[in-house]
Amino acid sequence: MRLAGKTAIVTGGARGLGEAYVRVLAEEGAHVVIADVLEDEGRALAADLVGQASFVRLEVTDQGQWRALLADVVTNHGAPYILINNAGVHSFGTVLEDTYTNWRRVQDINLNGPFLGINTVAPAMVAAGQGGVIINISSTCGIIGYGDQAAYVASKWATRGLTKAAAIDLAPHGIRVHVVVPGPFATPMTAPFHGVLTELVKSQPVQRIGDPAEAGRLIRYLVLDATYSTGSEFFIDGGAMTGVSLPDAAK
Ligand SMILES: NC(=O)c1ccc[n+]([C@@H]2O[C@H](COP(=O)([O-])OP(=O)(O)OC[C@H]3O[C@@H](n4cnc5c(N)ncnc54)[C@H](O)[C@@H]3O)[C@@H](O)[C@H]2O)c1
């Protein structure tokens, strides 16, 4: 219960990896605000966590909604100490096929959403004077390129840049900013291409798809114990970005 009395906001917290982050922060005693567009799932999760969580509908691309959420959180639970910018969408499409409309939609949710979160919430953290922790979520798609996912790849690279800039700007206020780099995890987002991931993980050192609870444990470490880190990237990818072994035929 090392987060008793603290308030956390988790965007996209209604399901998938975000749900794992909500659960781990609630276990540590924080009051967790699940901020998502999925109302039924968000309310059900909040009910399951009896008193440790509440749901607020948030479209992350809308700064008016961010401001309303912050006012609600400050009034009902106190200034936030933790912000996890987890909401995101995946998108297939090569640079030949993708449309500018889709490109902008993906950047708006995956990049502008985290910017709006920081831009709206960090001033309240600064005013509260207790420091804080902000965690953005990139992807292995933000470390190397992948074909047929141009908008997603670009948004996840940019998330790392936003993290570096925010870490420097907010360090004088005792606010740490981290970025998590997940590899393949079993969530509703990846369910439609589970077969592709099953093949993909055969080429990484830890040859399996990740369990969201494992990502939750990294979040717990970052929030509670990564006190001498900021702006850094934390990989949870089964070693995917480490490299590949040579096929037997090449030896
Ligand atoms: N699952 C993976 O393998 C994987 C790998 C690398 C990175 N990620 C990243 O982790 C994060 C979570 O992914 P996931 O797999 O749990 O996805 P998911 O689709 O299961 O969950 C994403 C959540 O974000 C919410 N969301 C989407 N758009 C939103 C918006 N505009 N406003 C508010 N909420 C919105 C959704 O409603 C959903 O609850 C994403 O940023 C994703 O890019 C996931």
The ligand as a MOL file (V3000), in Angstrom:
LIG
                    3D

  0  0  0     0  0            999 V3000
M  V30 BEGIN CTAB
M  V30 COUNTS 44 48 0 0 0
M  V30 BEGIN ATOM
M  V30 1 N -0.8000 -4.9720 -26.9390 0
M  V30 2 C 0.3980 -4.8250 -27.4420 0
M  V30 3 O 1.0000 -5.7920 -27.9170 0
M  V30 4 C 1.0670 -3.4830 -27.4330 0
M  V30 5 C 2.4050 -3.4250 -27.8510 0
M  V30 6 C 3.0600 -2.2140 -27.8430 0
M  V30 7 C 2.3990 -1.0720 -27.4200 0
M  V30 8 N 1.0980 -1.1550 -27.0210 0 CHG=1
M  V30 9 C 0.4620 0.0780 -26.5820 0
M  V30 10 O -0.0910 -0.0980 -25.2940 0
M  V30 11 C -1.2650 0.7090 -25.1640 0
M  V30 12 C -2.4350 -0.1620 -24.7400 0
M  V30 13 O -2.6240 -1.1440 -25.7390 0
M  V30 14 P -3.6140 -2.3810 -25.5580 0
M  V30 15 O -3.0290 -3.4790 -26.3260 0
M  V30 16 O -3.9890 -2.5430 -24.1520 0 CHG=-1
M  V30 17 O -4.8780 -1.8260 -26.4180 0
M  V30 18 P -6.4570 -1.9880 -26.1920 0
M  V30 19 O -7.0820 -1.6170 -27.4860 0
M  V30 20 O -6.7490 -3.3150 -25.6380 0
M  V30 21 O -6.7580 -0.8570 -25.1190 0
M  V30 22 C -6.6040 0.4990 -25.4780 0
M  V30 23 C -7.5540 1.3270 -24.6620 0
M  V30 24 O -7.4240 2.7030 -25.0920 0
M  V30 25 C -8.7290 3.2420 -25.2230 0
M  V30 26 N -8.7280 4.3380 -26.2040 0
M  V30 27 C -8.4580 4.2460 -27.5250 0
M  V30 28 N -8.6290 5.4430 -28.1240 0
M  V30 29 C -9.0040 6.3000 -27.1340 0
M  V30 30 C -9.3160 7.6750 -27.1140 0
M  V30 31 N -9.3020 8.4090 -28.2620 0
M  V30 32 N -9.6300 8.2830 -25.9510 0
M  V30 33 C -9.6590 7.5290 -24.8030 0
M  V30 34 N -9.3840 6.2040 -24.7570 0
M  V30 35 C -9.0610 5.6050 -25.9130 0
M  V30 36 C -9.5700 2.0790 -25.7090 0
M  V30 37 O -10.9520 2.3300 -25.4970 0
M  V30 38 C -9.0200 0.9340 -24.8720 0
M  V30 39 O -9.6770 0.8020 -23.6410 0
M  V30 40 C -1.4590 1.4140 -26.5050 0
M  V30 41 O -0.8720 2.6980 -26.4610 0
M  V30 42 C -0.6980 0.5080 -27.4490 0
M  V30 43 O -0.2670 1.2050 -28.6020 0
M  V30 44 C 0.4180 -2.3350 -27.0210 0
M  V30 END ATOM
M  V30 BEGIN BOND
M  V30 1 1 1 2
M  V30 2 2 2 3
M  V30 3 1 2 4
M  V30 4 1 4 5
M  V30 5 2 4 44
M  V30 6 2 5 6
M  V30 7 1 6 7
M  V30 8 2 7 8
M  V30 9 1 8 9
M  V30 10 1 8 44
M  V30 11 1 9 10
M  V30 12 1 9 42
M  V30 13 1 10 11
M  V30 14 1 11 12
M  V30 15 1 11 40
M  V30 16 1 12 13
M  V30 17 1 13 14
M  V30 18 2 14 15
M  V30 19 1 14 16
M  V30 20 1 14 17
M  V30 21 1 17 18
M  V30 22 2 18 19
M  V30 23 1 18 20
M  V30 24 1 18 21
M  V30 25 1 21 22
M  V30 26 1 22 23
M  V30 27 1 23 24
M  V30 28 1 23 38
M  V30 29 1 24 25
M  V30 30 1 25 26
M  V30 31 1 25 36
M  V30 32 1 26 27
M  V30 33 1 26 35
M  V30 34 2 27 28
M  V30 35 1 28 29
M  V30 36 1 29 30
M  V30 37 2 29 35
M  V30 38 1 30 31
M  V30 39 2 30 32
M  V30 40 1 32 33
M  V30 41 2 33 34
M  V30 42 1 34 35
M  V30 43 1 36 37
M  V30 44 1 36 38
M  V30 45 1 38 39
M  V30 46 1 40 41
M  V30 47 1 40 42
M  V30 48 1 42 43
M  V30 END BOND
M  V30 END CTAB
M  END
